[in-house]
């Protein structure tokens, strides 16, 4: 999977996410996680399986240093990412 150091998606979230090395897809998933969507709902919205959504969430949690998706949403809100 290609990692972007600059992305147009980063502009729309109002913060430079390059410090986390998130891909465009991971940024999309992060937005949905912060809105409270489940993996299954994220999968339906993005036309991916719930297992793929789960893998994206796990990767984002690891990259951002969170323990779980609740803390991930907290970090994203605290840093005004999404």
C-alpha positions as CSV (number, residue, x, y, z in Angstrom):
1,X,0.0,0.0,0.0
2,X,1.4,3.4,-1.0
3,X,1.9,5.9,1.7
4,X,1.5,9.6,0.9
5,X,3.6,12.2,2.6
6,X,1.3,14.9,1.2
7,X,-2.3,14.4,0.2
8,X,-5.2,16.5,-0.8
9,X,-7.3,14.6,1.7
10,X,-5.1,16.1,4.5
11,X,-6.2,19.6,3.4
12,X,-9.8,18.8,4.1
13,X,-9.4,17.6,7.6
14,X,-7.7,20.8,8.6
15,X,-4.5,19.3,9.9
16,X,-1.3,17.9,8.4
17,X,-1.6,14.1,9.0
18,X,1.8,13.3,7.5
19,X,3.2,12.9,11.0
20,X,1.1,9.8,11.2
21,X,1.8,8.6,7.6
22,X,-1.9,7.9,7.0
23,X,-3.0,7.0,3.5
24,X,-6.0,8.6,1.9
25,X,-8.1,5.6,2.7
26,X,-7.1,5.5,6.3
27,X,-8.1,9.2,6.6
28,X,-11.5,8.3,5.2
29,X,-11.8,5.5,7.7
30,X,-10.6,7.7,10.5
31,X,-13.3,10.3,9.7
32,X,-16.0,7.6,9.9
33,X,-14.6,6.2,13.2
34,X,-14.8,9.6,14.8
35,X,-18.4,9.9,13.7
36,X,-19.2,6.6,15.5
37,X,-19.6,4.2,12.7
38,X,-19.0,0.5,13.2
39,X,-16.6,-1.5,11.0
40,X,-19.6,-3.0,9.2
41,X,-21.1,0.4,8.5
42,X,-17.7,1.7,7.4
43,X,-17.4,-1.2,5.0
44,X,-20.8,-0.5,3.5
45,X,-20.1,3.2,3.1
46,X,-16.7,2.7,1.5
47,X,-17.6,-0.5,-0.5
48,X,-15.1,-2.7,1.3
49,X,-15.7,-5.7,3.5
50,X,-16.1,-5.3,7.3
51,X,-12.8,-7.3,7.7
52,X,-10.9,-4.8,5.5
53,X,-12.5,-1.9,7.5
54,X,-11.3,-3.6,10.7
55,X,-7.8,-3.9,9.3
56,X,-7.8,-0.2,8.4
57,X,-9.0,0.7,11.9
58,X,-6.3,-1.5,13.5
59,X,-3.6,0.1,11.4
60,X,-4.7,3.6,12.2
61,X,-4.8,2.8,15.9
62,X,-1.3,1.5,15.7
63,X,0.0,4.5,13.7
64,X,-1.6,7.0,16.0
65,X,-0.5,5.3,19.2
66,X,-4.1,4.7,20.5
67,X,-5.2,1.7,22.6
68,X,-8.6,1.3,21.1
69,X,-11.1,3.1,18.7
70,X,-12.5,5.2,21.5
71,X,-9.0,6.6,22.3
72,X,-8.4,7.0,18.5
73,X,-11.5,9.2,18.3
74,X,-10.4,11.1,21.3
75,X,-6.9,11.7,19.8
76,X,-8.4,12.8,16.5
77,X,-10.8,15.2,18.3
78,X,-8.1,16.5,20.6
79,X,-5.7,17.3,17.7
80,X,-8.6,18.6,15.6
81,X,-7.9,16.1,12.8
82,X,-11.4,15.2,11.8
